[in-house]
Amino acid sequence: MKYHYKRDAIKPLPIKPFLNMVKDRNQVIERAEAVMPRTEFNANILAAKLHPEIQYVRISDIKDHGDAKTFILVPDEKRGTRELAYFRAGQYISVSLDFEGGTMCKPYAIRSNPKDALGEKNNHYMITVKRNITGLASDYMLDCLKVGDELEISGPLGEFYYQKFRDEKHVVALAGGSGITPFYSMAAAIVSGIEDFDLTILYGSRTSEGILLKDELEELERKSDGRVKVVHVLSHEEKEGYEHGFLTAELIAKYAPEKYSLFICGPKPLYAFGDEQAKKLGLKRKSVRKELPGDYINPQKNEDYPAGIEGKTFRLKVHIGGKITEIQIRSDQTILQAMEASHIKAPSHCRSGECGWCHSKLLSGNVYIPQDVDGRRMADLKFGWIHPCAAYAAGDAAIEVYPVIKEQD
Amino acid sequence: MKKEYDVIVVGAGNGGLAAAAWMAKEGKRVLLLEKHNIPGGCAGSIVRGRFEFELTLHELCQMGPKGTGEVRKLLDELGTDVEWVAMDEAFHTINTHPTHGFDVEMPIGSKAFVDEMEKEVPGSRPAMENLMELNRMIADAIEWLASYQNDPPKAQMLVKWSDFMKMAAVPADEMLKKLGLPDKAREIYESYWDYLSVDCTRVSFVVYSFMVYTYLTRKPYIARKRSFEIVLALEQRIRDFGGEIRYNTKVKRIDIKNNQAKGVELTDGTYIPCDRIISNIMPTVAFGKMIDPKEVPVRDRKLCNARTLGPSGFVIYLGLDASADELGIRGYDTFVRETADTHILFEKCKTRASHRKIFNYSCLNRAISDASPEGTCMIMFLLLYTEDAFADVTEENYFRIKDQIVEETIDYFEEAAKVRIRDHIEELVTASPVTLARYIGTPQGNCYGYAVPMWDGMLPRTMSGEKEDYTVKGLRFCGGHGTQMDGYSQAYLSGREVARYTLKDMKEGR
């Protein structure tokens, strides 16, 4: 033999067990029970409860806040949703909308206390939608939705929540306008003992009259045993008892303890502004968390924006469910927005290039993807995969998208 | 109905991708259906902030340079475009036992491995050299077997490989003792056990040793752009070969009539006829949930019940804002445990309560130095649960329990590896058995298919795969739950094996 190992330990071993392997295996199988195998375990049940792909809800109540409304969403048993998924305070749901302006999904932070989503009775979510100058969807929601309307929403999504191993024990929040909603949920969770950290919210509004959820926040602050503090900052009004100006480094320094994490949620300019303040304060990257910015605007202002495409319209071929639809796309529309305007039901959730739900194959053509919302994996780049929610056409193009096949019984 | 496809592959995990690619390469009309929006199953990556975390791949086995290892040959034959990274270390193992502990970094190369072992365990050289020579024979035997696609000429086998056959039926732990390895050398050698989802007292010696030896001689491999690079490379090849892939498309029912596959029904009611189906979904789930109970053969019910589910995992991904050098993290792949007794460890993995003193971690930056931006690094911890450790978890306590596991893991890691990472956590993601149940839909969220006790190990499974376990005409299974056992490499091999059987089925009308 060409091998030089010692055989003394091997020689006495019987060869029969090997020759009988199949027979012995068959015998073990033969002895087993013939009942149907068990497939459902707690982990599976919990996965279905915590991460439903679709939740069917009804609007049970609407609260009017002037230029914003709070929608109370309850499970719609008739359509198969018996209870709502529990979530981390700060997470969002994406709401499917189908109206004249398009077929789309829009993300909204769950404003309510996670506790209110627990149990089988009376569980609900609250979302608060503020009118947005450019937002067709917010207009539609504020003007058309009424009590009793049915909606389809996603399971809870997103990473904008307190993480005790990463974040400091004290969080300073920079909130602008409806950006208060995830912090409202966090404050409620702190009051309920679900979350264990201290929260100082620096809440920017234009005037004292226009502060969204002012009374509700005050109530949470009162009940929080000093763990939640809200500081109102007015940009367009000077008034006693309120800070005046913007959410600046000086203001943060005034209210923050020695060690803290900075959480930011608000209109788009707040993120860049917040980053500047964090830099001034010498905060490390790990100490600054930002909510998803949502639909990208003004890509043409970026340095790497392709020359010669501004203001143009291109043809986009969309391969979807075995069909090819050709649509027009303006250079200032994301590929997702163009599909939505043509009522193509393409999947999406975060609208910020992050969650990956709209992952699609670029079959031909060039796209422009702003670096700050490029959440693709390295392999996506190599093999031509894009996130249409954060991609612009830079010429005629073709993509393949994958509609979600729904349950039907 | 007119049949548009020669074969439908259900599930685009590693096994399903390999099977679909192989069938398409052979000119068959393939439809690959995946319920998620992306392919990969357990394989993939996630982007968080400035980090791209590898989801599950530790290292591929049976690779090596072009034209060498079986998995390398398979992926090359399919034409997958992947930038491979070969590792020059085998593993780092830390045993924190107060009196019998060790902390060693083992190199690749059988000679270097024996040399390092001699340094750690003086006097181990003769037994280790003998073991490596045996391993060489075992590796040749397995490659010889594979060359006959699991159906070797029996007489030749008896003549050539009787020693292999004899040792195949002996558990690794027992055989290593018979071979006279000093205890500590055996313990270090057994470090890889948790890759196989069964402890060394119950896994075949030849299977275990083949894995170790293949890593040592062919090197462990990973893909530069994470395992998602392999996934998308295979996906691309399926397209190139003319296959069709549909995502967000869930199969509700595999239609079986009179013990013959007829087609699949999607959740929206669409019916796609096809008389050849390759299921990347575990038999337990396919037979338990997707096939008319009247059509589930008694043997399959019994087989599912005779088996124990493989372990599920709890994975922690950390993005740290300091480099591996700054933090003092050594080694790419490290096994940490409180004892070297693999059976005791396996038992400890049953519940959450006793879990904290065993896990594996890998620091990707030790394999690919620029895997994350300068001044940062990534660590992935893997904890196994061999039973239904999440049976008592509720929606309400779920997040707290996850935090508790993270806390215990970081505590023990800092103590065992003598590093401090707590103040450097910039990103933290966890994946629990619940997460796995969500993404791969397996019972208990298990990610190792079925446990591999001696009676249902790689060899008896492989010898039963083509005929004994083929119970429904036109329906075959591939993946980490297949004949080749769990793991990426094994799933690819399983996909090819089942594709080959299916091609043979088609040809012979069986």
Interface residues (C-beta under 8 A of the other chain):
Chain A: Y3 H4 Y5 K6 R7 A9 I10 L13 P14 I15 P17 F18 L19 M21 V22 D24 R25 N26 V28 I29 E30 R31 A32 E33 A34 V35 M36 P37 R38 T39 E40 F41 N42 A43 N44 L46 A47 A48 K49 L50 H51 A85 Y86 R88 L118 E159 Q163 K164 F165 R166 K284 R285 K286 P347 E354 G356 W357 H359 G375 R376 R377 M378 A379 D380 K382 F383 W385 Y402 P403 V404 I405 K406 E407 Q408
Chain B: N37 I38 G44 S45 I46 V47 R48 G49 R50 E52 N130 E133 L134 R136 M137 L158 S162 D163 M165 K166 M167 A168 A169 V170 M175 K178 L179 G180 R224 K225 R226 F228 E229 V231 L232 A233 E235 Q236 R246 Y247 N248 T249 K250 L266 T267 D268 G269 T270 T284 V285 F287 G288 K289 P293 V296 V298 R299 R301 K302 L303 C304 N305 A306 S312 D321 D388 F390 A391 D392 V393 T394 E395 E396 Y398 F399 D403 V406 E407 I410 R422 H424 I425 E426 E427 L428 S432 P433 V434 T435 L436 A437 R438 G441 P443 Q444 G445 W455 D456 L459 P460 R461 M463 S464 E468
